[in-house]
């Protein structure tokens, strides 16, 4: 079989096999135990923001006056 005798169906089959192994590799990488700590840290990032006290009405009024 010559390299130039490849028809479109052979290319499609090769592409499908490559994409399958790529998907399987991403799946294994994402579910590996080595990545669990990093993914847990990333999942908790929204909750790690500093806590700020609620603004009072006086600070809100001062801020609005500064913008006028």
CNS distance restraints for C-alpha pairs under 8 A (distance, minus, plus):
assign (resid   1 and name CA) (resid   5 and name CA) 6.58 0.50 0.50
assign (resid   2 and name CA) (resid   6 and name CA) 7.48 0.50 0.50
assign (resid   6 and name CA) (resid  10 and name CA) 6.13 0.50 0.50
assign (resid   6 and name CA) (resid  11 and name CA) 7.26 0.50 0.50
assign (resid   7 and name CA) (resid  11 and name CA) 6.77 0.50 0.50
assign (resid   8 and name CA) (resid  12 and name CA) 6.22 0.50 0.50
assign (resid   9 and name CA) (resid  13 and name CA) 6.09 0.50 0.50
assign (resid  10 and name CA) (resid  14 and name CA) 6.16 0.50 0.50
assign (resid  11 and name CA) (resid  15 and name CA) 6.06 0.50 0.50
assign (resid  12 and name CA) (resid  16 and name CA) 6.11 0.50 0.50
assign (resid  13 and name CA) (resid  17 and name CA) 6.26 0.50 0.50
assign (resid  14 and name CA) (resid  18 and name CA) 6.16 0.50 0.50
assign (resid  15 and name CA) (resid  19 and name CA) 6.09 0.50 0.50
assign (resid  16 and name CA) (resid  20 and name CA) 6.08 0.50 0.50
assign (resid  17 and name CA) (resid  21 and name CA) 6.36 0.50 0.50
assign (resid  18 and name CA) (resid  22 and name CA) 6.14 0.50 0.50
assign (resid  19 and name CA) (resid  23 and name CA) 6.04 0.50 0.50
assign (resid  20 and name CA) (resid  24 and name CA) 6.14 0.50 0.50
assign (resid  21 and name CA) (resid  25 and name CA) 6.01 0.50 0.50
assign (resid  22 and name CA) (resid  26 and name CA) 6.26 0.50 0.50
assign (resid  23 and name CA) (resid  27 and name CA) 6.14 0.50 0.50
assign (resid  24 and name CA) (resid  28 and name CA) 6.17 0.50 0.50
assign (resid  25 and name CA) (resid  29 and name CA) 6.05 0.50 0.50
assign (resid  26 and name CA) (resid  30 and name CA) 5.99 0.50 0.50
assign (resid  27 and name CA) (resid  31 and name CA) 6.20 0.50 0.50
assign (resid  28 and name CA) (resid  32 and name CA) 5.85 0.50 0.50
assign (resid  29 and name CA) (resid  35 and name CA) 7.45 0.50 0.50
assign (resid  30 and name CA) (resid  35 and name CA) 6.69 0.50 0.50
assign (resid  31 and name CA) (resid  35 and name CA) 7.11 0.50 0.50
assign (resid  31 and name CA) (resid  36 and name CA) 7.36 0.50 0.50
assign (resid  32 and name CA) (resid  36 and name CA) 6.88 0.50 0.50
assign (resid  33 and name CA) (resid  37 and name CA) 7.97 0.50 0.50
assign (resid  35 and name CA) (resid  39 and name CA) 6.16 0.50 0.50
assign (resid  36 and name CA) (resid  40 and name CA) 6.06 0.50 0.50
assign (resid  37 and name CA) (resid  41 and name CA) 6.23 0.50 0.50
assign (resid  38 and name CA) (resid  42 and name CA) 6.22 0.50 0.50
assign (resid  39 and name CA) (resid  43 and name CA) 6.03 0.50 0.50
assign (resid  40 and name CA) (resid  44 and name CA) 6.33 0.50 0.50
assign (resid  41 and name CA) (resid  45 and name CA) 6.38 0.50 0.50
assign (resid  44 and name CA) (resid  48 and name CA) 6.57 0.50 0.50
assign (resid  45 and name CA) (resid  49 and name CA) 7.37 0.50 0.50
assign (resid  55 and name CA) (resid  59 and name CA) 6.42 0.50 0.50
assign (resid  55 and name CA) (resid  60 and name CA) 6.83 0.50 0.50
assign (resid  56 and name CA) (resid  60 and name CA) 6.45 0.50 0.50
assign (resid  57 and name CA) (resid  61 and name CA) 6.15 0.50 0.50
assign (resid  58 and name CA) (resid  62 and name CA) 6.21 0.50 0.50
assign (resid  59 and name CA) (resid  63 and name CA) 6.11 0.50 0.50
assign (resid  60 and name CA) (resid  64 and name CA) 6.26 0.50 0.50
assign (resid  61 and name CA) (resid  65 and name CA) 6.23 0.50 0.50
assign (resid  62 and name CA) (resid  66 and name CA) 6.34 0.50 0.50
assign (resid  63 and name CA) (resid  67 and name CA) 6.72 0.50 0.50
assign (resid  64 and name CA) (resid  68 and name CA) 6.74 0.50 0.50
